[in-house]
Amino acid sequence: MKKQTSQKLSRATTYFLLTVGLIIVALPFWYMLVTSLKPQSYIFEMPPKIWPTEITLNNYLTALRKDSFGLYFMNSLFVAICSTLATIFVSSMLAYAFARLDFPGKEFLFYILLLGMMIPPVMLIIPQFIIAKQLAILDKFIGLIVVYITMNLSGQTFLLRGFFEGIPKEIEEAALIDGASRWKIFWRIIFPLSKPGIAVVTIFTFLYSWDEFPWAHVAMKETTKRTLPIAIALFQSQHLTEWGQVFAASIVSLIPIVVVFIAFQRYFIQGISTTGIKG
């Protein structure tokens, strides 16, 4: 009886803490949504209301028409998609090599690669700028894409290596006996079996590429090639008193992130709760 009571109390406490955490996390987003639906005259009303007295979509219509917002949105989408696909391609092949192949200095090279996870991205802006200038890729999307790939490569390789190592080797051995090449085994067997890990890599890389601000601000000076974080920052400074429009632009910028997470959530949950496929 005491054990059941203790379990119920523990469960109730867990649900309570989760509910409080959810409210703390969701409240800023809810306030941002509510503010984006308010007319300008109601934004600073006191006390603040959790639901607008008057609902309007003018903030969204005005924000989307101002300052080439649609162009910046498409720029960010292009950069994020290209960076994500390239990171998945490169990191998965690196992870497979470190997980399955034997070559001299494998562990040493892997630990060297992991050093990239220990360096704050802001510290690399100056060397990145110098290299990008020498390669003539400043003010070009490729300059953003290459940097985003390199900044994600070490962490995503480390993650995928754990998934690949969890796949039973007997599957590969059977495929090798049947005459399959390493390349075919990777794409036809290992890659499909690692969907949870691929989902985690996809979400993390897309989120980083979509939200990244410092390097995009340094590398992109041409107006027509700015990404959405830069556009929203400039939008806020140019329309400082029009918070409804600023929040409306921010809400729109969240849509691709939500779509990506919803598309991969099933595999993402598996990915963060397991370290691989157990044989």
CYANA upper distance limits for C-alpha pairs under 8 A (distance plus 0.5 A):
  1 MET  CA      5 THR  CA      6.76
  2 LYS  CA      6 SER  CA      6.54
  3 LYS  CA      7 GLN  CA      6.68
  4 GLN  CA      8 LYS  CA      6.66
  5 THR  CA      9 LEU  CA      6.60
  6 SER  CA     10 SER  CA      6.56
  7 GLN  CA     11 ARG  CA      6.55
  8 LYS  CA     12 ALA  CA      6.53
  9 LEU  CA     13 THR  CA      6.57
 10 SER  CA     14 THR  CA      6.66
 11 ARG  CA     15 TYR  CA      6.72
 12 ALA  CA     16 PHE  CA      6.56
 13 THR  CA     17 LEU  CA      6.64
 14 THR  CA     18 LEU  CA      6.60
 15 TYR  CA     19 THR  CA      6.51
 16 PHE  CA     20 VAL  CA      6.72
 17 LEU  CA     21 GLY  CA      6.58
 18 LEU  CA     22 LEU  CA      6.53
 19 THR  CA     23 ILE  CA      6.72
 20 VAL  CA     24 ILE  CA      6.74
 21 GLY  CA     25 VAL  CA      6.68
 22 LEU  CA     26 ALA  CA      6.36
 23 ILE  CA     27 LEU  CA      6.15
 24 ILE  CA     28 PRO  CA      8.14
 25 VAL  CA     29 PHE  CA      8.17
 26 ALA  CA     30 TRP  CA      6.59
 27 LEU  CA     31 TYR  CA      6.60
 28 PRO  CA     32 MET  CA      6.63
 29 PHE  CA     33 LEU  CA      6.68
 30 TRP  CA     34 VAL  CA      6.61
 30 TRP  CA     50 ILE  CA      8.41
 31 TYR  CA     35 THR  CA      6.50
 31 TYR  CA     50 ILE  CA      7.44
 32 MET  CA     36 SER  CA      6.67
 32 MET  CA    247 PHE  CA      6.23
 32 MET  CA    248 ALA  CA      8.45
 32 MET  CA    251 ILE  CA      8.05
 33 LEU  CA     37 LEU  CA      7.09
 33 LEU  CA    247 PHE  CA      7.57
 33 LEU  CA    248 ALA  CA      7.86
 33 LEU  CA    251 ILE  CA      7.33
 34 VAL  CA     38 LYS  CA      7.12
 34 VAL  CA     50 ILE  CA      7.42
 34 VAL  CA     51 TRP  CA      6.60
 34 VAL  CA     52 PRO  CA      6.63
 35 THR  CA     43 ILE  CA      6.68
 35 THR  CA     52 PRO  CA      8.00
 35 THR  CA    243 TRP  CA      8.09
 35 THR  CA    244 GLY  CA      6.14
 35 THR  CA    247 PHE  CA      7.29
 36 SER  CA     59 ASN  CA      6.85
 36 SER  CA     60 TYR  CA      7.97
 36 SER  CA    243 TRP  CA      8.05
 36 SER  CA    244 GLY  CA      4.89
 36 SER  CA    245 GLN  CA      6.92
 36 SER  CA    246 VAL  CA      8.17
 36 SER  CA    247 PHE  CA      5.64
 36 SER  CA    248 ALA  CA      5.28
 37 LEU  CA     52 PRO  CA      7.45
 37 LEU  CA     54 GLU  CA      8.46
 37 LEU  CA     55 ILE  CA      5.81
 37 LEU  CA     56 THR  CA      5.73
 37 LEU  CA     57 LEU  CA      6.54
 37 LEU  CA     59 ASN  CA      7.47
 37 LEU  CA    244 GLY  CA      7.46
 37 LEU  CA    248 ALA  CA      8.24
 38 LYS  CA     42 TYR  CA      6.56
 38 LYS  CA     43 ILE  CA      6.65
 38 LYS  CA     52 PRO  CA      6.37
 38 LYS  CA     53 THR  CA      8.18
 38 LYS  CA     54 GLU  CA      6.79
 38 LYS  CA     55 ILE  CA      6.08
 38 LYS  CA     56 THR  CA      6.48
 38 LYS  CA     59 ASN  CA      8.47
 38 LYS  CA    244 GLY  CA      7.05
 39 PRO  CA     43 ILE  CA      7.23
 39 PRO  CA     54 GLU  CA      7.66
 39 PRO  CA     55 ILE  CA      7.77
 39 PRO  CA     56 THR  CA      6.85
 39 PRO  CA     58 ASN  CA      8.34
 39 PRO  CA     59 ASN  CA      8.13
 39 PRO  CA    244 GLY  CA      7.63
 40 GLN  CA    242 GLU  CA      7.21
 40 GLN  CA    243 TRP  CA      8.09
 40 GLN  CA    244 GLY  CA      6.94
 41 SER  CA     45 GLU  CA      8.39
 42 TYR  CA     52 PRO  CA      8.48
 42 TYR  CA     53 THR  CA      8.37
 43 ILE  CA    243 TRP  CA      8.06
 43 ILE  CA    244 GLY  CA      7.70
 44 PHE  CA     48 PRO  CA      7.83
 45 GLU  CA     49 LYS  CA      8.45
 49 LYS  CA     53 THR  CA      8.46
 57 LEU  CA     61 LEU  CA      6.90
 58 ASN  CA     62 THR  CA      6.38
 59 ASN  CA     63 ALA  CA      6.41
 59 ASN  CA    244 GLY  CA      6.18
 59 ASN  CA    245 GLN  CA      5.11
 59 ASN  CA    248 ALA  CA      6.59
 60 TYR  CA     64 LEU  CA      6.53
 60 TYR  CA    245 GLN  CA      6.89
 60 TYR  CA    248 ALA  CA      5.78
 60 TYR  CA    249 ALA  CA      7.42
 61 LEU  CA     65 ARG  CA      6.89
 62 THR  CA     66 LYS  CA      6.75
 62 THR  CA    245 GLN  CA      7.50
 63 ALA  CA     69 PHE  CA      7.78
 63 ALA  CA    245 GLN  CA      5.84
 63 ALA  CA    246 VAL  CA      7.86
 63 ALA  CA    248 ALA  CA      7.32
 63 ALA  CA    249 ALA  CA      6.49
 64 LEU  CA     68 SER  CA      8.22
 64 LEU  CA     69 PHE  CA      6.00
 64 LEU  CA     70 GLY  CA      6.97
 64 LEU  CA    249 ALA  CA      7.66
 65 ARG  CA     69 PHE  CA      7.13
 65 ARG  CA     70 GLY  CA      8.18
 67 ASP  CA    235 PHE  CA      8.27
 68 SER  CA     72 TYR  CA      7.00
 69 PHE  CA     73 PHE  CA      6.66
 69 PHE  CA    228 LEU  CA      8.16
 69 PHE  CA    231 ALA  CA      7.70
 70 GLY  CA     74 MET  CA      6.78
 71 LEU  CA     75 ASN  CA      6.67
 71 LEU  CA    224 THR  CA      7.86
 72 TYR  CA     76 SER  CA      6.72
 72 TYR  CA    224 THR  CA      7.99
 72 TYR  CA    225 LYS  CA      7.59
 72 TYR  CA    226 ARG  CA      6.35
 72 TYR  CA    227 THR  CA      5.46
 72 TYR  CA    228 LEU  CA      5.55
 72 TYR  CA    231 ALA  CA      7.20
 73 PHE  CA     77 LEU  CA      6.70
 73 PHE  CA    227 THR  CA      7.24
 73 PHE  CA    228 LEU  CA      5.94
 73 PHE  CA    253 SER  CA      8.02
 74 MET  CA     78 PHE  CA      6.55
 75 ASN  CA     79 VAL  CA      6.74
 75 ASN  CA    225 LYS  CA      7.07
 75 ASN  CA    226 ARG  CA      7.45
 75 ASN  CA    227 THR  CA      6.03
 75 ASN  CA    228 LEU  CA      7.94
 76 SER  CA     80 ALA  CA      6.43
 76 SER  CA    209 SER  CA      8.49
 76 SER  CA    210 TRP  CA      6.60
 76 SER  CA    226 ARG  CA      8.49
 76 SER  CA    227 THR  CA      5.33
 76 SER  CA    228 LEU  CA      6.26
 77 LEU  CA     81 ILE  CA      6.53
 77 LEU  CA    210 TRP  CA      7.75
 78 PHE  CA     82 CYS  CA      6.63
 79 VAL  CA     83 SER  CA      6.46
 79 VAL  CA    141 PHE  CA      7.11
 79 VAL  CA    144 LEU  CA      7.65
 79 VAL  CA    145 ILE  CA      6.51
 79 VAL  CA    209 SER  CA      7.63
 79 VAL  CA    210 TRP  CA      8.27
 80 ALA  CA     84 THR  CA      6.48
 80 ALA  CA    145 ILE  CA      8.24
 80 ALA  CA    205 THR  CA      8.43
 80 ALA  CA    206 PHE  CA      6.01
 80 ALA  CA    207 LEU  CA      8.50
 80 ALA  CA    209 SER  CA      5.43
 80 ALA  CA    210 TRP  CA      5.95
 81 ILE  CA     85 LEU  CA      6.64
 81 ILE  CA    206 PHE  CA      7.40
 82 CYS  CA     86 ALA  CA      6.56
 82 CYS  CA    145 ILE  CA      7.36
 83 SER  CA     87 THR  CA      6.45
 83 SER  CA    145 ILE  CA      5.65
 83 SER  CA    146 VAL  CA      7.92
 83 SER  CA    148 TYR  CA      6.72
 83 SER  CA    149 ILE  CA      6.24
 83 SER  CA    205 THR  CA      7.96
 83 SER  CA    206 PHE  CA      7.96
 83 SER  CA    209 SER  CA      7.37
 84 THR  CA     88 ILE  CA      6.65
 84 THR  CA    149 ILE  CA      8.07
 84 THR  CA    202 THR  CA      6.59
 84 THR  CA    205 THR  CA      5.99
 84 THR  CA    206 PHE  CA      6.04
 84 THR  CA    209 SER  CA      8.16
 85 LEU  CA     89 PHE  CA      6.71
 85 LEU  CA    202 THR  CA      8.37
 86 ALA  CA     90 VAL  CA      6.63
 86 ALA  CA    149 ILE  CA      7.39
 87 THR  CA     91 SER  CA      6.17
 87 THR  CA    149 ILE  CA      5.80
 87 THR  CA    152 ASN  CA      7.53
 87 THR  CA    153 LEU  CA      6.84
 87 THR  CA    156 GLN  CA      8.45
 87 THR  CA    205 THR  CA      7.98
 88 ILE  CA     92 SER  CA      6.24
 88 ILE  CA    156 GLN  CA      8.48
 88 ILE  CA    198 ILE  CA      7.63
 88 ILE  CA    201 VAL  CA      7.34
 88 ILE  CA    202 THR  CA      7.54
 89 PHE  CA     93 MET  CA      6.98
 90 VAL  CA     94 LEU  CA      6.74
 90 VAL  CA    153 LEU  CA      8.15
 91 SER  CA     95 ALA  CA      6.40
 91 SER  CA    153 LEU  CA      6.25
 91 SER  CA    154 SER  CA      8.15
 91 SER  CA    156 GLN  CA      6.60
 91 SER  CA    157 THR  CA      5.23
 91 SER  CA    160 LEU  CA      8.05
 92 SER  CA     96 TYR  CA      6.60
 92 SER  CA    157 THR  CA      6.95
 92 SER  CA    160 LEU  CA      6.91
 92 SER  CA    161 ARG  CA      8.42
 92 SER  CA    191 PHE  CA      8.42
 93 MET  CA     97 ALA  CA      6.72
 94 LEU  CA     98 PHE  CA      6.76
 94 LEU  CA    157 THR  CA      6.86
 95 ALA  CA     99 ALA  CA      6.43
 95 ALA  CA    157 THR  CA      5.48
 95 ALA  CA    158 PHE  CA      7.35
 95 ALA  CA    160 LEU  CA      6.20
 95 ALA  CA    161 ARG  CA      4.98
 95 ALA  CA    164 PHE  CA      7.86
 96 TYR  CA    100 ARG  CA      6.28
 96 TYR  CA    101 LEU  CA      7.87
 96 TYR  CA    160 LEU  CA      8.40
 96 TYR  CA    161 ARG  CA      6.90
 96 TYR  CA    164 PHE  CA      6.96
 96 TYR  CA    186 PHE  CA      8.12
 97 ALA  CA    101 LEU  CA      5.50
 97 ALA  CA    102 ASP  CA      8.38
 98 PHE  CA    102 ASP  CA      8.25
 98 PHE  CA    106 LYS  CA      7.11
 98 PHE  CA    107 GLU  CA      8.32
 98 PHE  CA    110 PHE  CA      7.64
 98 PHE  CA    161 ARG  CA      7.30
 99 ALA  CA    161 ARG  CA      6.04
 99 ALA  CA    162 GLY  CA      8.23
 99 ALA  CA    164 PHE  CA      6.77
 99 ALA  CA    165 GLU  CA      6.09
100 ARG  CA    164 PHE  CA      8.44
100 ARG  CA    165 GLU  CA      7.88
102 ASP  CA    106 LYS  CA      7.54
105 GLY  CA    109 LEU  CA      6.52
106 LYS  CA    110 PHE  CA      6.66
107 GLU  CA    111 TYR  CA      6.73
108 PHE  CA    112 ILE  CA      6.76
109 LEU  CA    113 LEU  CA      6.66
110 PHE  CA    114 LEU  CA      6.81
111 TYR  CA    115 LEU  CA      7.06
112 ILE  CA    116 GLY  CA      8.18
113 LEU  CA    154 SER  CA      6.13
114 LEU  CA    118 MET  CA      7.91
114 LEU  CA    154 SER  CA      6.04
114 LEU  CA    155 GLY  CA      7.59
114 LEU  CA    158 PHE  CA      7.87
115 LEU  CA    119 ILE  CA      7.48
115 LEU  CA    154 SER  CA      8.31
116 GLY  CA    151 MET  CA      7.91
116 GLY  CA    154 SER  CA      6.32
116 GLY  CA    155 GLY  CA      8.24
117 MET  CA    154 SER  CA      6.70
117 MET  CA    155 GLY  CA      6.50
119 ILE  CA    123 MET  CA      7.69
119 ILE  CA    124 LEU  CA      8.45
120 PRO  CA    124 LEU  CA      7.84
121 PRO  CA    125 ILE  CA      7.49
121 PRO  CA    151 MET  CA      7.78
122 VAL  CA    214 PRO  CA      7.78
124 LEU  CA    128 GLN  CA      6.41
125 ILE  CA    129 PHE  CA      6.46
125 ILE  CA    214 PRO  CA      8.47
125 ILE  CA    215 TRP  CA      6.98
126 ILE  CA    130 ILE  CA      6.79
127 PRO  CA    131 ILE  CA      6.66
128 GLN  CA    132 ALA  CA      6.42
128 GLN  CA    147 VAL  CA      8.21
129 PHE  CA    133 LYS  CA      6.47
129 PHE  CA    138 LEU  CA      8.41
129 PHE  CA    218 VAL  CA      8.30
129 PHE  CA    219 ALA  CA      7.66
130 ILE  CA    134 GLN  CA      6.78
131 ILE  CA    135 LEU  CA      6.67
132 ALA  CA    136 ALA  CA      6.45
132 ALA  CA    137 ILE  CA      5.80
132 ALA  CA    138 LEU  CA      6.32
132 ALA  CA    143 GLY  CA      7.08
133 LYS  CA    137 ILE  CA      6.83
133 LYS  CA    138 LEU  CA      6.44
137 ILE  CA    141 PHE  CA      8.36
137 ILE  CA    142 ILE  CA      6.97
137 ILE  CA    143 GLY  CA      5.39
138 LEU  CA    143 GLY  CA      6.23
138 LEU  CA    219 ALA  CA      5.90
138 LEU  CA    220 MET  CA      7.18
139 ASP  CA    143 GLY  CA      7.67
139 ASP  CA    219 ALA  CA      6.31
139 ASP  CA    220 MET  CA      5.10
139 ASP  CA    221 LYS  CA      6.61
139 ASP  CA    222 GLU  CA      6.60
139 ASP  CA    225 LYS  CA      7.64
140 LYS  CA    144 LEU  CA      7.72
140 LYS  CA    220 MET  CA      7.72
140 LYS  CA    225 LYS  CA      7.91
141 PHE  CA    145 ILE  CA      6.73
141 PHE  CA    225 LYS  CA      7.98
142 ILE  CA    146 VAL  CA      6.42
143 GLY  CA    147 VAL  CA      6.98
143 GLY  CA    219 ALA  CA      7.82
144 LEU  CA    148 TYR  CA      6.62
144 LEU  CA    215 TRP  CA      8.06
144 LEU  CA    216 ALA  CA      7.17
144 LEU  CA    219 ALA  CA      7.91
145 ILE  CA    149 ILE  CA      6.66
146 VAL  CA    150 THR  CA      6.82
147 VAL  CA    151 MET  CA      6.59
148 TYR  CA    152 ASN  CA      6.78
148 TYR  CA    208 TYR  CA      8.31
148 TYR  CA    209 SER  CA      6.70
149 ILE  CA    153 LEU  CA      6.34
150 THR  CA    154 SER  CA      8.06
152 ASN  CA    156 GLN  CA      6.60
152 ASN  CA    205 THR  CA      7.00
153 LEU  CA    157 THR  CA      6.43
154 SER  CA    158 PHE  CA      6.69
155 GLY  CA    159 LEU  CA      6.81
156 GLN  CA    160 LEU  CA      6.61
156 GLN  CA    201 VAL  CA      6.41
157 THR  CA    161 ARG  CA      6.47
158 PHE  CA    162 GLY  CA      7.26
159 LEU  CA    163 PHE  CA      7.42
159 LEU  CA    197 GLY  CA      7.61
159 LEU  CA    201 VAL  CA      8.42
160 LEU  CA    164 PHE  CA      6.66
160 LEU  CA    194 SER  CA      8.49
160 LEU  CA    197 GLY  CA      6.38
160 LEU  CA    198 ILE  CA      7.93
161 ARG  CA    165 GLU  CA      6.58
162 GLY  CA    166 GLY  CA      6.91
162 GLY  CA    275 THR  CA      6.58
162 GLY  CA    276 GLY  CA      6.77
163 PHE  CA    167 ILE  CA      7.39
163 PHE  CA    194 SER  CA      6.87
163 PHE  CA    197 GLY  CA      6.84
163 PHE  CA    275 THR  CA      6.33
163 PHE  CA    276 GLY  CA      4.58
163 PHE  CA    277 ILE  CA      7.29
164 PHE  CA    190 ILE  CA      7.39
164 PHE  CA    194 SER  CA      7.50
164 PHE  CA    276 GLY  CA      7.40
165 GLU  CA    276 GLY  CA      7.65
166 GLY  CA    275 THR  CA      7.65
166 GLY  CA    276 GLY  CA      4.94
166 GLY  CA    277 ILE  CA      5.35
166 GLY  CA    278 LYS  CA      6.21
166 GLY  CA    279 GLY  CA      8.06
167 ILE  CA    171 ILE  CA      8.48
167 ILE  CA    190 ILE  CA      8.03
167 ILE  CA    193 LEU  CA      8.27
167 ILE  CA    276 GLY  CA      7.22
167 ILE  CA    277 ILE  CA      5.71
167 ILE  CA    278 LYS  CA      6.98
167 ILE  CA    279 GLY  CA      7.28
168 PRO  CA    172 GLU  CA      8.23
168 PRO  CA    277 ILE  CA      8.19
168 PRO  CA    278 LYS  CA      7.62
168 PRO  CA    279 GLY  CA      5.88
169 LYS  CA    173 GLU  CA      6.76
170 GLU  CA    174 ALA  CA      6.58
171 ILE  CA    175 ALA  CA      6.87
172 GLU  CA    176 LEU  CA      6.58
172 GLU  CA    185 ILE  CA      7.20
172 GLU  CA    189 ILE  CA      8.38
173 GLU  CA    177 ILE  CA      6.72
174 ALA  CA    178 ASP  CA      6.88
175 ALA  CA    179 GLY  CA      7.00
175 ALA  CA    180 ALA  CA      5.94
175 ALA  CA    185 ILE  CA      7.42
176 LEU  CA    180 ALA  CA      5.54
176 LEU  CA    181 SER  CA      7.19
176 LEU  CA    182 ARG  CA      8.36
180 ALA  CA    184 LYS  CA      6.56
180 ALA  CA    185 ILE  CA      6.84
181 SER  CA    185 ILE  CA      6.64
182 ARG  CA    186 PHE  CA      6.59
183 TRP  CA    187 TRP  CA      6.87
184 LYS  CA    188 ARG  CA      6.16
184 LYS  CA    189 ILE  CA      8.21
185 ILE  CA    189 ILE  CA      5.71
185 ILE  CA    190 ILE  CA      6.92
186 PHE  CA    190 ILE  CA      5.35
186 PHE  CA    191 PHE  CA      6.34
187 TRP  CA    191 PHE  CA      5.78
187 TRP  CA    192 PRO  CA      7.70
188 ARG  CA    192 PRO  CA      7.08
189 ILE  CA    193 LEU  CA      6.74
190 ILE  CA    194 SER  CA      6.80
191 PHE  CA    195 LYS  CA      7.54
193 LEU  CA    277 ILE  CA      8.50
194 SER  CA    198 ILE  CA      6.68
194 SER  CA    276 GLY  CA      8.25
195 LYS  CA    199 ALA  CA      6.47
195 LYS  CA    267 TYR  CA      6.85
196 PRO  CA    200 VAL  CA      6.91
196 PRO  CA    267 TYR  CA      4.81
196 PRO  CA    268 PHE  CA      6.09
196 PRO  CA    269 ILE  CA      8.12
196 PRO  CA    270 GLN  CA      6.14
196 PRO  CA    271 GLY  CA      4.84
197 GLY  CA    201 VAL  CA      6.78
197 GLY  CA    267 TYR  CA      8.18
197 GLY  CA    268 PHE  CA      7.94
197 GLY  CA    271 GLY  CA      5.79
197 GLY  CA    276 GLY  CA      8.49
198 ILE  CA    202 THR  CA      6.51
199 ALA  CA    203 ILE  CA      6.71
199 ALA  CA    264 PHE  CA      6.15
199 ALA  CA    265 GLN  CA      8.30
199 ALA  CA    267 TYR  CA      6.29
199 ALA  CA    268 PHE  CA      5.84
199 ALA  CA    271 GLY  CA      7.79
200 VAL  CA    204 PHE  CA      6.61
200 VAL  CA    267 TYR  CA      8.15
200 VAL  CA    268 PHE  CA      5.78
200 VAL  CA    271 GLY  CA      6.70
200 VAL  CA    272 ILE  CA      7.99
201 VAL  CA    205 THR  CA      6.37
202 THR  CA    206 PHE  CA      6.42
203 ILE  CA    207 LEU  CA      6.46
203 ILE  CA    260 VAL  CA      7.17
203 ILE  CA    261 PHE  CA      6.91
203 ILE  CA    264 PHE  CA      8.12
204 PHE  CA    208 TYR  CA      6.69
205 THR  CA    209 SER  CA      6.57
206 PHE  CA    210 TRP  CA      6.37
206 PHE  CA    257 ILE  CA      8.18
207 LEU  CA    211 ASP  CA      6.55
207 LEU  CA    257 ILE  CA      7.08
208 TYR  CA    212 GLU  CA      6.17
210 TRP  CA    228 LEU  CA      8.39
210 TRP  CA    229 PRO  CA      8.36
211 ASP  CA    229 PRO  CA      6.72
212 GLU  CA    216 ALA  CA      7.31
212 GLU  CA    229 PRO  CA      7.59
213 PHE  CA    217 HIS  CA      6.42
213 PHE  CA    229 PRO  CA      6.39
213 PHE  CA    230 ILE  CA      7.07
214 PRO  CA    218 VAL  CA      6.85
215 TRP  CA    219 ALA  CA      6.36
216 ALA  CA    220 MET  CA      6.14
216 ALA  CA    226 ARG  CA      8.01
216 ALA  CA    227 THR  CA      7.60
216 ALA  CA    230 ILE  CA      7.82
217 HIS  CA    221 LYS  CA      7.89
217 HIS  CA    230 ILE  CA      6.79
220 MET  CA    225 LYS  CA      7.11
220 MET  CA    226 ARG  CA      6.46
221 LYS  CA    225 LYS  CA      8.28
221 LYS  CA    226 ARG  CA      7.84
222 GLU  CA    226 ARG  CA      7.29
226 ARG  CA    230 ILE  CA      6.84
226 ARG  CA    231 ALA  CA      7.19
227 THR  CA    231 ALA  CA      6.83
228 LEU  CA    232 ILE  CA      6.54
228 LEU  CA    253 SER  CA      7.87
229 PRO  CA    233 ALA  CA      6.71
230 ILE  CA    234 LEU  CA      6.69
231 ALA  CA    235 PHE  CA      6.28
232 ILE  CA    236 GLN  CA      6.52
232 ILE  CA    246 VAL  CA      7.76
232 ILE  CA    249 ALA  CA      7.48
232 ILE  CA    250 SER  CA      7.69
233 ALA  CA    237 SER  CA      7.06
234 LEU  CA    238 GLN  CA      6.55
235 PHE  CA    239 HIS  CA      6.41
235 PHE  CA    240 LEU  CA      8.38
235 PHE  CA    246 VAL  CA      7.38
236 GLN  CA    240 LEU  CA      5.73
236 GLN  CA    243 TRP  CA      8.32
236 GLN  CA    246 VAL  CA      6.38
239 HIS  CA    243 TRP  CA      8.02
239 HIS  CA    246 VAL  CA      7.99
242 GLU  CA    246 VAL  CA      7.10
243 TRP  CA    247 PHE  CA      6.54
244 GLY  CA    248 ALA  CA      6.55
245 GLN  CA    249 ALA  CA      6.64
246 VAL  CA    250 SER  CA      6.83
247 PHE  CA    251 ILE  CA      6.62
248 ALA  CA    252 VAL  CA      6.86
249 ALA  CA    253 SER  CA      6.79
250 SER  CA    254 LEU  CA      7.08
251 ILE  CA    255 ILE  CA      7.53
253 SER  CA    257 ILE  CA      8.47
254 LEU  CA    258 VAL  CA      6.83
255 ILE  CA    259 VAL  CA      6.66
256 PRO  CA    260 VAL  CA      6.61
257 ILE  CA    261 PHE  CA      6.67
258 VAL  CA    262 ILE  CA      6.57
259 VAL  CA    263 ALA  CA      6.60
260 VAL  CA    264 PHE  CA      6.81
261 PHE  CA    265 GLN  CA      5.88
264 PHE  CA    268 PHE  CA      6.32
265 GLN  CA    269 ILE  CA      6.53
266 ARG  CA    270 GLN  CA      7.17
267 TYR  CA    271 GLY  CA      6.51
268 PHE  CA    272 ILE  CA      6.80
269 ILE  CA    273 SER  CA      6.76
270 GLN  CA    274 THR  CA      6.57
271 GLY  CA    275 THR  CA      7.54
271 GLY  CA    276 GLY  CA      8.35
